[in-house]
Every structure is written in structure tokens, then in C-alpha cells.
Amino acid sequence: MKDYLVKATTYQGMVRAYAIQSTNMVEETRRRQDTWATTSAAIGRTVTITAMMGAMLKGEDSLTVKVEGNGPIGAIIADANANGEVRGYVTNPHVDFDLNDRGKLDVARAVGTEGSLSVVKDLGLKDYFTGQVPIVSGEISEDFTYYYANSEQVPSAVGAGVLVNPDQTILAAGGFIVQVMPGADEEIIKRLEEQIQFFPAISNLIREGNSPEQILQRLFGEEELNFHERMPVTFTCKCSRERIENAIRGLGNEEIQQMIDEDHGAEATCHFCNESYQFSEAELEELQRLNEQ
């Protein structure tokens, strides 16, 4: 099944909800980054949640998420836009641990329990919107829940899960975000908390074949759900040879000449997709000529 997310409202519009199946997107991220199991779970949860956050945007808007804990995997960076295009990378992909005392991948140990979670939104305005909160658990989902409550003042429940096969590939991945709108009464909030508290692990529901629609139907039970949109999500990188050329030109002719003299060419690799771009001496000289025009 292809990855996609759904947008819905319930409780007479007082609650909005997103659910996503992201197995293929997380697998493509894992393949590009060559992550080991625990790191796959950490970055997989991050890109899954970032995809849903991107779906809250409009038009050409985009956002970048950075999870920077004190654990051995270093920083996780993910970005997404309003069209379901997502990508992510991690500083140290080759980190893995034994399962934690709950029998799950020890994401908190890999990410670290101290540090920060930041979100930068490019909404097409003069200034970017930036929100930052401290990491509260390193489990990713709880950290985003805390971000929404404290940075955006939107009471939210964020859940994401990743199951990894013995051969390191991704078995199942998915997530949800539930947000309470202004004006919702305490009774709605209390009922939501109970429903979410006893909800099964999202990755297990995906593994069992539940669709994003079925996940929300199971979460909200008898409540009437209104589905508003279904959107495909994919790992999509923005890198291109043209972008790399512009970046090299931006270094200036002196530095380009240094590449020619010392390395007789240049190679650039994209952090996100690990695509490599090679430039010969002649091609670097051509970039110098373009700079001089």
C-alpha cells in the first residue's frame, strides 16, 4: 500500500486529527541514510510527525524540524512541505542498542534526554516562525506533544511508531496527531485523554493492515468523524546538480581555484539523499567563467 495521510475533524469540529501510514517513506529514509535499527526508529518517528506537520501548511509553505539531543546519534533534521514531500537525515546513522526494559527500541538512549526540539516554518513571509522547546523524554512523540502545548499553545497528542525487521528494513511505520481547538470543553479533553491512554501502539496497527482512516475510527470510537483530505506522502529530496553548482559558485572563484589546484575537481554529497555530484576541472573552470560574467 502506498503511503498517505488523512485529515479529519470530530467532536463537532472541536478536535482535528491527522493519521499517516509512512512505512515506505521511512524505509526510503533508512535506505538513503543507512541507519541501524534504533536510529531508524528515531528518524522514522521524526519524519513521520514532520510529514503530518507539513500537511497543516498551505501552498508553498514548508517547515524544518531539528531534534538535537545529547545522545550518540546527534542531530536529526527533517523537512516537509504542504504537498506531502518529506526528507530527513541523522548525524550518526550507525547507532543501535539492545531493547529497553519495555521490550522496545531504545530511542531515548539514542536521542538523549537533554537538548532541544526546534521547528522553523517558512510561511512565505519576511520572517520565519521559529519555536523551540527542551527535549522532555527523547522518545520523539512526547517531545512533539510538549512542543505543541508550549510553543504553539495547542493542546495535542502526538504518536508515532516504527517497527524494524531483523534485516534492518522497515516493517511498519505510522503516526497520528490529535489537536483540541479553542472552545473545546473539559469533558471532550477528558474523553480524548482516556481514548489515547489506552490506544494500541500505532506501528502494530499499521503492521496489522489498518489504514489511516481505520486508525482514527478506532481512536475515536462512536464519535462521528469527518474526513476532509487524503494526501500521498513520499520521501522527496530537493537536491539537484543545478543547486550544487550554485552553491559552488557562491564559494567564490578563489576557493574554486583551490579545488582545481588541490583536488583537480570536486565532489559534493547531499546530506539527505546521499546522492553524489562530481565536477571535473573543466566544469569548475566553467563555473568560474560564469561568476565573471
N, C-alpha and C positions, 0 to 999 in steps of 0.2 A: 504494500500500500504506500502511495506517495505521502510525503509529509504535508501536513496542513494544520492551520489553526482555525478556531471558530470564535466569534464574538457573540455574546448573548446578554440579555438582561432578565432579571426575575424580581420577585417581591414588588410588583407594580413599578418597576423601573428604579427602585431604591438600591438595587445591587446590580453591578455589572460584572461579567465573568468572561474569562478567556481560557481556552484549553487547547493544548497542542500535542500533536504526535511529531516527534523530531528525530526518530531513530536514524533515518538516512542522513540527515544533516549532521548529527553528532558523529556518525560513522565517517562521513567525509572529513570532518574536522580532525577526528582521530587519525585517519589515514594521512592527511596532509601534515599533521604535527608529529606523527609517530609517537603518540602518547602511550604510556603504560597504564594499567587498569585504574589505579587510584586517581591519577592525573586525568584520565579520560572522564571519570565521573565528575571531577571538579570543573573541567572546562565544558563538559557536556551540560551540566546543570546551568552554567553561566550563559552559554549561547542559547539554550532553550528559553530561559527567562528573558534574555535580551531580545529574542525574536518577538515575544509577546509584548514587550515594552515598545518595540518598533511599530507594532500593529496599532498602538494607541496614537501614533503620529498621523500627520496628513501630508498629502502632496509630496514635495521633495525633502521633507524634514528627515533628519537622521539623528542617531544618538550613539555615543561611545561609552561603554562601561569598563571600569578598571577595578579589579579586585586585587588589592595589594596587601597580602598578609605577611607574617613573619615565618611562614613555613617554607620548606625546601623547594616547592615548585615556583616560588617567586610570583611575579605579577601575571594575572590573567587579563587579557584585553579582548573585548568583543564589541563589534558594532553592527547596527541594523538600521534599516530604513522602513518607511511605511508600506513598502511593496513586498515584504517577506524575504528580503535578501539579507543574509547574516553571514558573518565570518568571525573567527576568533583565533587567538594564539596564546601560548603559555611560555614563560621564560625557560623553564626546565621541564621538558616533557617526560624525561625518564625517571620518574619518582613513583614508587609503589610500596605498599606496606601490607602486612597481614591484616585480616579483617579486624574490626574493632570489637568491643565486648558485646555489641548488639548483633554481631554477625554481618555487618555491612562494611563496605569500602570506607576506609578511614580518611574521609575527605578533610575533616577538620585538622587532622595532623599534617596533611599535605599543604593545606592553605595557610594554616596558622590561626590562632585565636586572637591575635592582636594585629592591628593595621587599619586599613580604611577601604571603604567601598565608595567609589565616585561615579557619578553619571553626568555626562556633558551632552546637552541637547542642542543641535543646530536647527533652529526653527525658522531660518531664513531671515532673521532679524540682525541688527547691527551687533548685538552682543549675544553670546551663548548663555544658555541657562546651565548652571553648574550646581549640583548638590553633592554633598559628601557627608558620610557618617562613619563612625568607627565600626569595625567588624565586631559582631557580638558572639558568634559561635564558630565561624569558619565553615559551616555546613552549607553555605550559599543561600539556600531558601530562606532561612531565618534572617540572614543578613539583608536580603532584599525586602522582607517583611518590615524589618526595622527601618530601612531606608524610606519606604513609603510613608510610614507613620511619622517619622521625624523630619524628613527633608521636604516631602510634598504634602504632609498633613492629610493623607488619605488613608484611613484605616483599611488595611489589606491583609489577605492571607496569600502567601506565595508558596507554591510547592513545585519541586522538580526532582526527577529521579532518572538514574541511568543504570542499566544492567549490562555487565560486560561478560562476554563469552570466555571460556578457557583459552581460546586462541587470540584473545585481546580485542576481537571485533565487538561491535556494539549489538547487543541482543534486543534491547528496547530502551527508548528514551521518550520522555514527555513531561508535561507540566500543566499547571493552572495558576491563574491569578484571579482572586475574588476581591472586589472593592466595594465598600459601602459608600453610597452617595450622601451628600449633606441632607439632613432632614430625616434620615432613617431613625426609627425609634429603637430604644434599648432592647425591646423584645426581638426584633429582627437580628440585631447583633448577637444576642444570646443564643438564638437558634442556629445562626451561622457557626458560631464557635463550637457548638456541640456537634454539628454535622461534620465540620472539618477535623475536629479532635479524633473522631472515630473512623475517619476515612482511610481506606486501604492505601498502601504505597502506590503512587502513581505509576511507577515503572512496571509493577506487577500487573496493573490493569492494562497497560499497553501491551505487555507480553501476552496477556490472555486474549488479545484481539479487540479490546474496547476502543471505539473511535472517540475523538474529542467530544462529539455530541453525547455519546453514551456516558462518558466520564462526568460531564456536567449534569446529565439527567440522574445519574446515580448519586452525585453530590447533593443535589437539591431535592431529591425525592419527589414528593407530591406537589411541590411548588411548580407553578406554570412557568415554563422557560420560553423566551422569545429569542430565536436565533436571527442575527442580523447580517452576518457575513461569514463566508468561508474563504480562507486565503491560503494559497500554497506557500510553503516556506522552503528555501534552499540555501545551501552554502554557496555564496557568490562572492568572489574576490574582485576588487576594483582595480587591481594592478594591471598594467599593460606596458608594452615596450615604450610607447609614447610618454607615459608618466615617468618611467625611469630615465628616459632621455632628458626630459625637462628637469628632473632632479639633478642629473649630472651637469647639465648646463648651468644650473643655479649655483654650483660649486665655484664657478669662475674658471677662466682659461688657464690660470696659473696652476690650479690644482689638477685640471685635466691634463696639462702638460706633464705634471708629476706622474700621473698614471701611465702616460705614454712612455716616459723615460724609465720608470722603475719596473712597471708590470707589463709593458708592451700590450696593454689592453685593459679591460675592466670586466668584472662580473658582479652583478647585483642579484640578491635573492630576496624575494618577498617574505616578510615575517609570517604572513597569514597563510599563504598557499604553498610556500616553499618553491615556487616557480623561479627558475634562474634565467637571467638575461645576460648574454655575452656581448661584449663590444670590442671590436678589433681596433688596432691603432688607427687605421684609416677612418673608421666610424667615429672615433674620438676626435680626430682632426676635423672631421666634417662638423661635429658639434661646436668645436672652437670657431670655425668659419661662420656658423650661424650666429654665434654670440657677437661676432664682429660686425655683422650686418646692421 
